[in-house]
Amino acid sequence: MTTANDEPEDVASIRPAMTPILKRIGLILVFLWFLFGGVAHFSLTEVEMRIVPPVIPWPAAASSSARVVVTMIEAGSPLC
């Protein structure tokens, strides 16, 4: 017997169970991405300043403001 999506029942019954796992893995990856970015802004300032585009006149200020934004995102601030 098939479901409305023309998938076998056993595949359709597994898919809802996998969704929370995939969401959790995605959430962990996004958290780690922002965590690494936040740490890099504080500990690798010279590297971070090198990737600021040359049209921005103050790369140190741009990197510092990015630190604040990344930290607020990591903390779950509603302002970002």
Buried (B, 14 or more C-beta within 10 A) or exposed (E): EEEEEEEEEEEBEEEEEEEEEEEEEEEEEEEEEBEEBBEBBEEEBEEBBEEBEEEEEEBEEBBBEBBEBBBBBBEEEEEE
